[in-house]
Structures are given as structure tokens and as C-alpha cells.
Amino acid sequence: MKISSDLLPAMAMALAFTIVGCQANMPLSTTTPTTSPSPLARIESVPANAIKGTPENDSWPPMISPGWSQPVPLGWPVNTAGGEDSPFILPDGSSLYFFFTPDVNIPAEQSLLDGITGIWVSNWTGAEWTEPNRVILSSPGELALDGCPFVREETLIFCSARAGNFRGVDLYTARSVDGMWTGWENWGETMNSMYSVGEMHISEDGQWLVFGSERPGGIGNMDLWISSWTGSGWSEPENLGPPINTPGDENRPFLSSDGQSLWYDSTGMRGFPGPAIFHSSRLLPDGSWSDPEEIISSFAGEPTLTPDENTLYFIHHYFSSDLSLMIEADIYVVHRLDQNQP
């Protein structure tokens, strides 16, 4: 997941349950990774009675706007009957990072201890996605629940519920050394406490940071905010305002490399249940944003795209026909049909 807003309280509670009474002497080294579970451990962790969602048995399939291909789940070995969530595709398309949990209905305080729930990565061979591997971001004995992967060059930014946070779930950074993520550390008080940065994206040129937050001064419960790089840090966030932000929940953004194209999810406006994915362009010369277009409806969210914005990966949650039960979550992909369009 980029960790969904409805899971934040559960994650914070999970951390509190675990730390109280047993974590006073927890080691906090950030240099030695724990042992990664085998790739097959992810498959084996899914309950035997779990129902695998497919387009054929989906009561609420994703609905696509004209100009895009029919949404298709990535399939094996990325998607399972568990919960694949929060995808992030590298700009060159070589790797797909995502959050995985074996059972979307297991409380977070139990997932914290399963050794499986967390960030995973699959690599593209040119013909297929490889068996995913766990991304280890905590030391032996350190309890952490990680999600929200975002990668820029040699830096991984992720969210985590663990000891020492400024809030229930903080953003952390890690660096790539010899093919491993190491040196993880809290992104700091400014980003986590003062700016209240939530699920976020930095433009490829490094000039713009856009994120979801419930920080004061917003229009709705969750709004999108934007900061610019000053050369020494990120500027005070500005609310994107209307027409992007509404009284609903705007969250989980993706920003194009030049900062002129914005993708995010919010409450759908076309009569389908659950969140939907929207797109808006920055209008020049005044820098305002165009009226958002609803691209994918019906339990669709967390967009991540290739640099040309012609291939879009997203999360689709399967629900029962009466909407009373979330069954599982998969990563889907769609392609722009007219790839000459921006």
C-alpha cells in the first residue's frame, strides 16, 4: 500500500500494542538487515481458503474511460489471493515495488508479527515479472510495519510504524548500496510532524513534492498539497485548492517528471462505489490546474505510470456484491490507446 488512510490508525495501534511492555530495549541499528523470507513464503502465507479475485468473478470491476485499454490484472507471480497494494514502477520499467499482506482482513497488529507483510519488489525480464522478493528495512529484533514505497534514483522513501516515530506512521528514507536498501532513517521532524507529509510523490526532476495530508487549512478531510525544492529543503506546503481538492478525500498522488501532470485518487463521481483515479494538467502561464478527469472508477486507486504516461498501474480492491466484505486486492495495468496524446 502506499499505506491507505483507513489503515493508519490500525497501524499506529499495532505499533502501540507491540511496544508497550516489551520494547524498552529494542535495538535500533539501521545497518544490518534481517533475513529475507524466501519468495515462496509470500505465496505460502496466503490462507488456503482465500478467494482469488478475477475479472470473471468481480462484482465491481474497474470501469475505464474512453482512450484506454481494458484493465487487466498483472497475474502470477505478482498477484495472489492475498493483498497486493501500493504499486510503484521505476521510470525505466525494470522493477515494480508494492506492499503485500497475506489477508486483507487480518488486523494490522497481527500483520506486524507475520514476517511477510511489508514491501516487496518484482523485476521485469523483458517477457515477464519475476517472483517478488521482500525489501528488508529493519534490523534484527526491530518491529516495523512498512509500506508506501517510492524510489527516486538511489533513495527509497517509505512509511513505517515503528518505535521512535514523531506520529503513528512516519516517512523514512533508505539508500541503495550494492543492490540492497540500507541506512534507513526517519525523514525528520519537519516532514513528519510540521508538514504532516502523507502518501507522496516527487517529480522525476526533483523540483516538486506532492502529498496527501489532513494538515490544517485544507478543504476536505484529506487534501493534496505541494512543495517545491529550495536547494536546501522543501518549501512550506501549499494546498492545491479547487478544482483538485474537494470536500472528499484526495490522496495517493503521482506527479509527472516535469510537474505538469497530476494523477491521484478520490471519491468517484460517476456513480460507481469506492475511490476512482483522476488526472489533471497544470495550465500555463498561470499554473492553475485543469478540471480533473475521472479515468478509472470502481475501487481503483494509487496510480503509478511510466514516464510517457501511456502505461498506468493501479490497485483494484475486490468487494463482495453487497459491499460488506473486501475479498482481496490486485495490481492492474491499462495502456493509452492513442499514444500520441499527452
Contacts in CASP RR format, 6 or more apart in sequence:
PFRMAT RR
TARGET T0000
AUTHOR 0000-0000-0000
METHOD contacts of the structure
MODEL  1
MKISSDLLPAMAMALAFTIVGCQANMPLSTTTPTTSPSPLARIESVPANA
IKGTPENDSWPPMISPGWSQPVPLGWPVNTAGGEDSPFILPDGSSLYFFF
TPDVNIPAEQSLLDGITGIWVSNWTGAEWTEPNRVILSSPGELALDGCPF
VREETLIFCSARAGNFRGVDLYTARSVDGMWTGWENWGETMNSMYSVGEM
HISEDGQWLVFGSERPGGIGNMDLWISSWTGSGWSEPENLGPPINTPGDE
NRPFLSSDGQSLWYDSTGMRGFPGPAIFHSSRLLPDGSWSDPEEIISSFA
GEPTLTPDENTLYFIHHYFSSDLSLMIEADIYVVHRLDQNQP
1 7 0 8 1.000
1 85 0 8 1.000
1 86 0 8 1.000
1 99 0 8 1.000
1 147 0 8 1.000
1 148 0 8 1.000
1 302 0 8 1.000
1 315 0 8 1.000
2 85 0 8 1.000
2 86 0 8 1.000
2 99 0 8 1.000
2 147 0 8 1.000
2 148 0 8 1.000
2 149 0 8 1.000
2 150 0 8 1.000
2 159 0 8 1.000
2 199 0 8 1.000
2 252 0 8 1.000
2 302 0 8 1.000
3 11 0 8 1.000
3 86 0 8 1.000
3 99 0 8 1.000
3 147 0 8 1.000
3 148 0 8 1.000
3 159 0 8 1.000
3 169 0 8 1.000
3 199 0 8 1.000
4 85 0 8 1.000
4 252 0 8 1.000
5 199 0 8 1.000
5 222 0 8 1.000
5 249 0 8 1.000
5 251 0 8 1.000
7 108 0 8 1.000
8 168 0 8 1.000
8 169 0 8 1.000
10 107 0 8 1.000
10 108 0 8 1.000
10 109 0 8 1.000
11 108 0 8 1.000
11 145 0 8 1.000
11 161 0 8 1.000
11 168 0 8 1.000
11 169 0 8 1.000
12 161 0 8 1.000
12 167 0 8 1.000
12 168 0 8 1.000
12 169 0 8 1.000
13 108 0 8 1.000
13 109 0 8 1.000
14 107 0 8 1.000
14 108 0 8 1.000
14 109 0 8 1.000
14 111 0 8 1.000
14 112 0 8 1.000
14 145 0 8 1.000
14 161 0 8 1.000
15 112 0 8 1.000
15 143 0 8 1.000
15 145 0 8 1.000
15 161 0 8 1.000
15 162 0 8 1.000
15 163 0 8 1.000
15 165 0 8 1.000
15 168 0 8 1.000
17 109 0 8 1.000
18 109 0 8 1.000
18 112 0 8 1.000
18 113 0 8 1.000
18 143 0 8 1.000
19 26 0 8 1.000
19 143 0 8 1.000
19 163 0 8 1.000
23 143 0 8 1.000
23 163 0 8 1.000
26 141 0 8 1.000
26 142 0 8 1.000
26 143 0 8 1.000
26 163 0 8 1.000
27 139 0 8 1.000
27 140 0 8 1.000
27 141 0 8 1.000
27 142 0 8 1.000
28 139 0 8 1.000
28 142 0 8 1.000
28 163 0 8 1.000
28 164 0 8 1.000
29 139 0 8 1.000
29 142 0 8 1.000
30 139 0 8 1.000
30 182 0 8 1.000
30 183 0 8 1.000
30 184 0 8 1.000
30 185 0 8 1.000
31 139 0 8 1.000
31 182 0 8 1.000
31 183 0 8 1.000
32 139 0 8 1.000
32 140 0 8 1.000
33 136 0 8 1.000
33 137 0 8 1.000
33 138 0 8 1.000
33 139 0 8 1.000
33 180 0 8 1.000
33 181 0 8 1.000
33 182 0 8 1.000
34 136 0 8 1.000
34 138 0 8 1.000
34 139 0 8 1.000
34 140 0 8 1.000
34 141 0 8 1.000
34 142 0 8 1.000
35 136 0 8 1.000
36 133 0 8 1.000
36 134 0 8 1.000
36 136 0 8 1.000
37 115 0 8 1.000
37 116 0 8 1.000
37 134 0 8 1.000
39 77 0 8 1.000
39 131 0 8 1.000
39 132 0 8 1.000
39 133 0 8 1.000
40 131 0 8 1.000
41 116 0 8 1.000
42 80 0 8 1.000
42 100 0 8 1.000
42 102 0 8 1.000
42 116 0 8 1.000
42 120 0 8 1.000
42 132 0 8 1.000
42 134 0 8 1.000
43 77 0 8 1.000
43 80 0 8 1.000
45 102 0 8 1.000
45 114 0 8 1.000
45 116 0 8 1.000
46 80 0 8 1.000
46 81 0 8 1.000
46 82 0 8 1.000
46 102 0 8 1.000
46 103 0 8 1.000
47 81 0 8 1.000
47 102 0 8 1.000
47 103 0 8 1.000
50 81 0 8 1.000
50 82 0 8 1.000
50 103 0 8 1.000
50 328 0 8 1.000
51 81 0 8 1.000
51 327 0 8 1.000
51 328 0 8 1.000
52 80 0 8 1.000
52 81 0 8 1.000
52 328 0 8 1.000
53 81 0 8 1.000
53 318 0 8 1.000
53 327 0 8 1.000
53 328 0 8 1.000
53 330 0 8 1.000
54 73 0 8 1.000
55 61 0 8 1.000
55 71 0 8 1.000
55 72 0 8 1.000
55 73 0 8 1.000
58 318 0 8 1.000
59 318 0 8 1.000
59 319 0 8 1.000
59 320 0 8 1.000
59 321 0 8 1.000
60 272 0 8 1.000
60 273 0 8 1.000
60 298 0 8 1.000
60 299 0 8 1.000
60 318 0 8 1.000
60 319 0 8 1.000
60 321 0 8 1.000
60 323 0 8 1.000
61 71 0 8 1.000
61 298 0 8 1.000
61 316 0 8 1.000
62 71 0 8 1.000
62 296 0 8 1.000
62 297 0 8 1.000
62 298 0 8 1.000
62 299 0 8 1.000
62 300 0 8 1.000
62 314 0 8 1.000
62 316 0 8 1.000
62 332 0 8 1.000
63 270 0 8 1.000
63 272 0 8 1.000
63 296 0 8 1.000
63 297 0 8 1.000
63 298 0 8 1.000
64 70 0 8 1.000
64 71 0 8 1.000
64 295 0 8 1.000
64 296 0 8 1.000
64 334 0 8 1.000
65 293 0 8 1.000
65 294 0 8 1.000
65 295 0 8 1.000
65 296 0 8 1.000
67 336 0 8 1.000
67 337 0 8 1.000
67 338 0 8 1.000
68 295 0 8 1.000
68 296 0 8 1.000
68 312 0 8 1.000
68 334 0 8 1.000
68 335 0 8 1.000
68 336 0 8 1.000
68 337 0 8 1.000
69 334 0 8 1.000
69 335 0 8 1.000
69 336 0 8 1.000
69 337 0 8 1.000
70 334 0 8 1.000
71 296 0 8 1.000
71 300 0 8 1.000
71 314 0 8 1.000
71 316 0 8 1.000
71 332 0 8 1.000
71 333 0 8 1.000
71 334 0 8 1.000
72 332 0 8 1.000
72 333 0 8 1.000
72 334 0 8 1.000
73 79 0 8 1.000
73 316 0 8 1.000
73 330 0 8 1.000
73 331 0 8 1.000
73 332 0 8 1.000
73 333 0 8 1.000
74 129 0 8 1.000
74 313 0 8 1.000
74 330 0 8 1.000
74 331 0 8 1.000
74 332 0 8 1.000
74 333 0 8 1.000
75 330 0 8 1.000
77 122 0 8 1.000
77 129 0 8 1.000
77 130 0 8 1.000
77 131 0 8 1.000
77 132 0 8 1.000
78 84 0 8 1.000
78 96 0 8 1.000
78 98 0 8 1.000
78 122 0 8 1.000
78 129 0 8 1.000
78 132 0 8 1.000
78 331 0 8 1.000
79 330 0 8 1.000
79 331 0 8 1.000
80 100 0 8 1.000
81 328 0 8 1.000
82 100 0 8 1.000
82 101 0 8 1.000
82 102 0 8 1.000
82 103 0 8 1.000
82 104 0 8 1.000
82 328 0 8 1.000
82 329 0 8 1.000
83 100 0 8 1.000
83 101 0 8 1.000
83 102 0 8 1.000
83 103 0 8 1.000
83 104 0 8 1.000
83 328 0 8 1.000
83 329 0 8 1.000
83 330 0 8 1.000
84 98 0 8 1.000
84 99 0 8 1.000
84 100 0 8 1.000
84 315 0 8 1.000
84 329 0 8 1.000
84 330 0 8 1.000
84 331 0 8 1.000
85 98 0 8 1.000
85 99 0 8 1.000
85 100 0 8 1.000
85 101 0 8 1.000
85 302 0 8 1.000
85 315 0 8 1.000
85 329 0 8 1.000
85 331 0 8 1.000
86 98 0 8 1.000
86 99 0 8 1.000
86 147 0 8 1.000
86 148 0 8 1.000
86 149 0 8 1.000
86 302 0 8 1.000
86 315 0 8 1.000
87 96 0 8 1.000
87 97 0 8 1.000
87 98 0 8 1.000
87 302 0 8 1.000
87 304 0 8 1.000
87 313 0 8 1.000
87 314 0 8 1.000
87 315 0 8 1.000
87 331 0 8 1.000
88 96 0 8 1.000
88 97 0 8 1.000
88 98 0 8 1.000
88 149 0 8 1.000
88 150 0 8 1.000
88 151 0 8 1.000
88 304 0 8 1.000
89 95 0 8 1.000
89 96 0 8 1.000
89 97 0 8 1.000
89 304 0 8 1.000
89 305 0 8 1.000
89 306 0 8 1.000
89 311 0 8 1.000
89 313 0 8 1.000
90 96 0 8 1.000
90 97 0 8 1.000
90 151 0 8 1.000
91 204 0 8 1.000
91 257 0 8 1.000
91 306 0 8 1.000
91 307 0 8 1.000
93 124 0 8 1.000
93 306 0 8 1.000
94 123 0 8 1.000
94 124 0 8 1.000
95 121 0 8 1.000
95 122 0 8 1.000
95 123 0 8 1.000
95 124 0 8 1.000
95 151 0 8 1.000
96 121 0 8 1.000
96 122 0 8 1.000
96 123 0 8 1.000
96 124 0 8 1.000
96 129 0 8 1.000
96 313 0 8 1.000
96 331 0 8 1.000
97 119 0 8 1.000
97 120 0 8 1.000
97 121 0 8 1.000
97 135 0 8 1.000
97 149 0 8 1.000
97 151 0 8 1.000
98 119 0 8 1.000
98 120 0 8 1.000
98 121 0 8 1.000
98 122 0 8 1.000
98 132 0 8 1.000
98 149 0 8 1.000
98 331 0 8 1.000
99 118 0 8 1.000
99 119 0 8 1.000
99 120 0 8 1.000
99 147 0 8 1.000
99 148 0 8 1.000
99 149 0 8 1.000
100 116 0 8 1.000
100 117 0 8 1.000
100 118 0 8 1.000
100 119 0 8 1.000
100 120 0 8 1.000
100 132 0 8 1.000
101 111 0 8 1.000
101 116 0 8 1.000
101 117 0 8 1.000
101 118 0 8 1.000
102 111 0 8 1.000
102 114 0 8 1.000
102 116 0 8 1.000
102 117 0 8 1.000
104 317 0 8 1.000
104 326 0 8 1.000
104 327 0 8 1.000
104 328 0 8 1.000
104 329 0 8 1.000
105 325 0 8 1.000
105 326 0 8 1.000
106 114 0 8 1.000
108 145 0 8 1.000
108 161 0 8 1.000
111 117 0 8 1.000
111 145 0 8 1.000
112 143 0 8 1.000
112 145 0 8 1.000
112 161 0 8 1.000
113 143 0 8 1.000
116 134 0 8 1.000
117 145 0 8 1.000
118 134 0 8 1.000
118 135 0 8 1.000
118 145 0 8 1.000
118 146 0 8 1.000
118 147 0 8 1.000
119 134 0 8 1.000
119 135 0 8 1.000
119 137 0 8 1.000
119 146 0 8 1.000
119 147 0 8 1.000
119 149 0 8 1.000
119 158 0 8 1.000
120 132 0 8 1.000
120 133 0 8 1.000
120 134 0 8 1.000
120 135 0 8 1.000
121 132 0 8 1.000
121 133 0 8 1.000
121 135 0 8 1.000
122 129 0 8 1.000
122 130 0 8 1.000
122 131 0 8 1.000
122 132 0 8 1.000
122 133 0 8 1.000
123 129 0 8 1.000
123 130 0 8 1.000
124 130 0 8 1.000
135 146 0 8 1.000
135 149 0 8 1.000
135 156 0 8 1.000
135 181 0 8 1.000
136 181 0 8 1.000
137 144 0 8 1.000
137 146 0 8 1.000
137 156 0 8 1.000
137 158 0 8 1.000
137 160 0 8 1.000
137 172 0 8 1.000
137 174 0 8 1.000
137 181 0 8 1.000
137 184 0 8 1.000
138 144 0 8 1.000
138 146 0 8 1.000
138 162 0 8 1.000
138 184 0 8 1.000
142 162 0 8 1.000
142 163 0 8 1.000
143 162 0 8 1.000
143 163 0 8 1.000
144 160 0 8 1.000
144 161 0 8 1.000
144 162 0 8 1.000
145 160 0 8 1.000
145 161 0 8 1.000
145 162 0 8 1.000
146 158 0 8 1.000
146 159 0 8 1.000
146 160 0 8 1.000
146 172 0 8 1.000
147 158 0 8 1.000
147 159 0 8 1.000
147 160 0 8 1.000
148 157 0 8 1.000
148 158 0 8 1.000
148 159 0 8 1.000
148 171 0 8 1.000
148 198 0 8 1.000
148 199 0 8 1.000
148 200 0 8 1.000
149 156 0 8 1.000
149 157 0 8 1.000
149 158 0 8 1.000
150 156 0 8 1.000
150 157 0 8 1.000
150 158 0 8 1.000
150 200 0 8 1.000
150 201 0 8 1.000
150 202 0 8 1.000
151 157 0 8 1.000
152 202 0 8 1.000
152 204 0 8 1.000
152 206 0 8 1.000
154 175 0 8 1.000
154 176 0 8 1.000
155 173 0 8 1.000
155 174 0 8 1.000
155 175 0 8 1.000
155 176 0 8 1.000
156 173 0 8 1.000
156 174 0 8 1.000
156 175 0 8 1.000
156 176 0 8 1.000
156 181 0 8 1.000
157 171 0 8 1.000
157 172 0 8 1.000
157 173 0 8 1.000
157 187 0 8 1.000
157 200 0 8 1.000
157 202 0 8 1.000
158 171 0 8 1.000
158 172 0 8 1.000
158 174 0 8 1.000
159 169 0 8 1.000
159 170 0 8 1.000
159 171 0 8 1.000
159 172 0 8 1.000
159 198 0 8 1.000
159 199 0 8 1.000
160 169 0 8 1.000
160 170 0 8 1.000
160 171 0 8 1.000
160 172 0 8 1.000
161 168 0 8 1.000
161 169 0 8 1.000
162 170 0 8 1.000
164 186 0 8 1.000
165 186 0 8 1.000
165 192 0 8 1.000
166 186 0 8 1.000
166 188 0 8 1.000
166 189 0 8 1.000
166 192 0 8 1.000
166 193 0 8 1.000
167 192 0 8 1.000
167 193 0 8 1.000
167 196 0 8 1.000
170 186 0 8 1.000
170 187 0 8 1.000
170 188 0 8 1.000
170 192 0 8 1.000
171 186 0 8 1.000
171 187 0 8 1.000
171 191 0 8 1.000
171 192 0 8 1.000
171 197 0 8 1.000
171 198 0 8 1.000
171 200 0 8 1.000
172 184 0 8 1.000
172 185 0 8 1.000
172 186 0 8 1.000
172 187 0 8 1.000
173 184 0 8 1.000
173 185 0 8 1.000
173 187 0 8 1.000
174 181 0 8 1.000
174 182 0 8 1.000
174 183 0 8 1.000
174 184 0 8 1.000
174 185 0 8 1.000
175 181 0 8 1.000
175 182 0 8 1.000
175 183 0 8 1.000
176 182 0 8 1.000
177 183 0 8 1.000
186 192 0 8 1.000
187 197 0 8 1.000
190 234 0 8 1.000
191 197 0 8 1.000
191 234 0 8 1.000
195 213 0 8 1.000
195 215 0 8 1.000
195 227 0 8 1.000
195 234 0 8 1.000
195 236 0 8 1.000
195 237 0 8 1.000
196 213 0 8 1.000
196 214 0 8 1.000
196 215 0 8 1.000
197 209 0 8 1.000
197 211 0 8 1.000
197 212 0 8 1.000
197 213 0 8 1.000
197 237 0 8 1.000
198 211 0 8 1.000
198 212 0 8 1.000
198 213 0 8 1.000
199 211 0 8 1.000
199 212 0 8 1.000
199 251 0 8 1.000
199 252 0 8 1.000
199 253 0 8 1.000
200 209 0 8 1.000
200 210 0 8 1.000
200 211 0 8 1.000
200 212 0 8 1.000
200 253 0 8 1.000
201 209 0 8 1.000
201 210 0 8 1.000
201 211 0 8 1.000
201 253 0 8 1.000
201 254 0 8 1.000
201 255 0 8 1.000
202 208 0 8 1.000
202 209 0 8 1.000
202 255 0 8 1.000
203 209 0 8 1.000
203 255 0 8 1.000
203 256 0 8 1.000
203 257 0 8 1.000
203 258 0 8 1.000
203 259 0 8 1.000
204 256 0 8 1.000
204 257 0 8 1.000
204 258 0 8 1.000
204 307 0 8 1.000
205 257 0 8 1.000
205 258 0 8 1.000
205 259 0 8 1.000
206 229 0 8 1.000
207 228 0 8 1.000
207 229 0 8 1.000
207 259 0 8 1.000
208 226 0 8 1.000
208 227 0 8 1.000
208 228 0 8 1.000
208 229 0 8 1.000
208 255 0 8 1.000
208 259 0 8 1.000
209 226 0 8 1.000
209 227 0 8 1.000
209 228 0 8 1.000
209 229 0 8 1.000
209 234 0 8 1.000
210 224 0 8 1.000
210 225 0 8 1.000
210 226 0 8 1.000
210 227 0 8 1.000
210 240 0 8 1.000
210 253 0 8 1.000
210 255 0 8 1.000
210 262 0 8 1.000
211 224 0 8 1.000
211 225 0 8 1.000
211 227 0 8 1.000
211 237 0 8 1.000
211 253 0 8 1.000
212 222 0 8 1.000
212 223 0 8 1.000
212 224 0 8 1.000
212 225 0 8 1.000
212 250 0 8 1.000
212 251 0 8 1.000
212 252 0 8 1.000
212 253 0 8 1.000
213 222 0 8 1.000
213 223 0 8 1.000
213 225 0 8 1.000
213 237 0 8 1.000
214 221 0 8 1.000
214 222 0 8 1.000
214 223 0 8 1.000
215 223 0 8 1.000
215 225 0 8 1.000
215 237 0 8 1.000
217 223 0 8 1.000
217 239 0 8 1.000
218 239 0 8 1.000
218 241 0 8 1.000
218 245 0 8 1.000
219 239 0 8 1.000
219 241 0 8 1.000
219 242 0 8 1.000
219 245 0 8 1.000
219 246 0 8 1.000
219 247 0 8 1.000
220 245 0 8 1.000
220 246 0 8 1.000
220 247 0 8 1.000
220 248 0 8 1.000
220 249 0 8 1.000
221 247 0 8 1.000
221 248 0 8 1.000
221 249 0 8 1.000
222 248 0 8 1.000
222 249 0 8 1.000
222 250 0 8 1.000
222 251 0 8 1.000
223 239 0 8 1.000
223 240 0 8 1.000
223 241 0 8 1.000
223 245 0 8 1.000
223 250 0 8 1.000
224 239 0 8 1.000
224 240 0 8 1.000
224 244 0 8 1.000
224 245 0 8 1.000
224 250 0 8 1.000
224 251 0 8 1.000
224 253 0 8 1.000
224 262 0 8 1.000
224 264 0 8 1.000
225 237 0 8 1.000
225 238 0 8 1.000
225 239 0 8 1.000
225 240 0 8 1.000
226 237 0 8 1.000
226 238 0 8 1.000
226 240 0 8 1.000
227 234 0 8 1.000
227 235 0 8 1.000
227 236 0 8 1.000
227 237 0 8 1.000
227 238 0 8 1.000
228 234 0 8 1.000
228 235 0 8 1.000
229 235 0 8 1.000
239 245 0 8 1.000
240 250 0 8 1.000
240 262 0 8 1.000
240 289 0 8 1.000
243 280 0 8 1.000
243 289 0 8 1.000
243 290 0 8 1.000
243 291 0 8 1.000
243 292 0 8 1.000
244 250 0 8 1.000
244 262 0 8 1.000
244 264 0 8 1.000
244 280 0 8 1.000
244 289 0 8 1.000
244 292 0 8 1.000
246 266 0 8 1.000
246 267 0 8 1.000
248 266 0 8 1.000
248 267 0 8 1.000
249 266 0 8 1.000
249 267 0 8 1.000
249 275 0 8 1.000
250 264 0 8 1.000
250 265 0 8 1.000
250 266 0 8 1.000
251 264 0 8 1.000
251 265 0 8 1.000
251 266 0 8 1.000
252 264 0 8 1.000
252 265 0 8 1.000
252 301 0 8 1.000
252 302 0 8 1.000
252 303 0 8 1.000
253 262 0 8 1.000
253 263 0 8 1.000
253 264 0 8 1.000
254 262 0 8 1.000
254 263 0 8 1.000
254 264 0 8 1.000
254 303 0 8 1.000
254 304 0 8 1.000
254 305 0 8 1.000
255 261 0 8 1.000
255 262 0 8 1.000
255 263 0 8 1.000
256 262 0 8 1.000
256 305 0 8 1.000
256 307 0 8 1.000
256 309 0 8 1.000
257 307 0 8 1.000
259 282 0 8 1.000
260 281 0 8 1.000
260 282 0 8 1.000
260 284 0 8 1.000
261 279 0 8 1.000
261 280 0 8 1.000
261 281 0 8 1.000
261 282 0 8 1.000
261 309 0 8 1.000
261 342 0 8 1.000
262 279 0 8 1.000
262 280 0 8 1.000
262 281 0 8 1.000
262 282 0 8 1.000
262 289 0 8 1.000
263 277 0 8 1.000
263 278 0 8 1.000
263 279 0 8 1.000
263 295 0 8 1.000
263 303 0 8 1.000
263 305 0 8 1.000
263 312 0 8 1.000
264 277 0 8 1.000
264 278 0 8 1.000
264 303 0 8 1.000
265 275 0 8 1.000
265 276 0 8 1.000
265 277 0 8 1.000
265 278 0 8 1.000
265 300 0 8 1.000
265 301 0 8 1.000
265 302 0 8 1.000
265 303 0 8 1.000
266 275 0 8 1.000
266 276 0 8 1.000
266 278 0 8 1.000
266 292 0 8 1.000
267 274 0 8 1.000
267 275 0 8 1.000
267 276 0 8 1.000
268 274 0 8 1.000
268 275 0 8 1.000
268 276 0 8 1.000
268 294 0 8 1.000
268 297 0 8 1.000
269 276 0 8 1.000
269 294 0 8 1.000
270 276 0 8 1.000
270 294 0 8 1.000
270 297 0 8 1.000
271 297 0 8 1.000
272 297 0 8 1.000
272 298 0 8 1.000
273 298 0 8 1.000
273 299 0 8 1.000
273 319 0 8 1.000
273 323 0 8 1.000
274 298 0 8 1.000
274 299 0 8 1.000
275 299 0 8 1.000
275 300 0 8 1.000
275 301 0 8 1.000
276 294 0 8 1.000
276 295 0 8 1.000
276 296 0 8 1.000
276 297 0 8 1.000
276 298 0 8 1.000
276 300 0 8 1.000
276 301 0 8 1.000
277 294 0 8 1.000
277 295 0 8 1.000
277 296 0 8 1.000
277 300 0 8 1.000
277 301 0 8 1.000
277 303 0 8 1.000
277 312 0 8 1.000
277 314 0 8 1.000
278 292 0 8 1.000
278 293 0 8 1.000
278 294 0 8 1.000
278 295 0 8 1.000
279 292 0 8 1.000
279 293 0 8 1.000
279 295 0 8 1.000
280 289 0 8 1.000
280 290 0 8 1.000
280 291 0 8 1.000
280 292 0 8 1.000
280 293 0 8 1.000
281 289 0 8 1.000
281 290 0 8 1.000
281 342 0 8 1.000
282 288 0 8 1.000
282 289 0 8 1.000
282 290 0 8 1.000
283 289 0 8 1.000
283 290 0 8 1.000
295 312 0 8 1.000
296 312 0 8 1.000
296 314 0 8 1.000
296 334 0 8 1.000
298 316 0 8 1.000
299 316 0 8 1.000
299 317 0 8 1.000
299 318 0 8 1.000
299 319 0 8 1.000
300 314 0 8 1.000
300 315 0 8 1.000
300 316 0 8 1.000
300 332 0 8 1.000
301 314 0 8 1.000
301 315 0 8 1.000
301 316 0 8 1.000
302 314 0 8 1.000
302 315 0 8 1.000
303 312 0 8 1.000
303 313 0 8 1.000
303 314 0 8 1.000
304 312 0 8 1.000
304 313 0 8 1.000
304 314 0 8 1.000
305 311 0 8 1.000
305 312 0 8 1.000
305 313 0 8 1.000
308 339 0 8 1.000
309 336 0 8 1.000
309 342 0 8 1.000
310 335 0 8 1.000
310 336 0 8 1.000
310 339 0 8 1.000
311 333 0 8 1.000
311 334 0 8 1.000
311 335 0 8 1.000
311 336 0 8 1.000
312 333 0 8 1.000
312 334 0 8 1.000
312 335 0 8 1.000
312 336 0 8 1.000
313 331 0 8 1.000
313 332 0 8 1.000
313 333 0 8 1.000
314 331 0 8 1.000
314 332 0 8 1.000
314 333 0 8 1.000
314 334 0 8 1.000
315 329 0 8 1.000
315 330 0 8 1.000
315 331 0 8 1.000
315 332 0 8 1.000
316 329 0 8 1.000
316 330 0 8 1.000
316 332 0 8 1.000
317 326 0 8 1.000
317 328 0 8 1.000
317 329 0 8 1.000
318 326 0 8 1.000
318 327 0 8 1.000
318 328 0 8 1.000
318 329 0 8 1.000
318 330 0 8 1.000
319 325 0 8 1.000
319 326 0 8 1.000
319 327 0 8 1.000
320 327 0 8 1.000
END
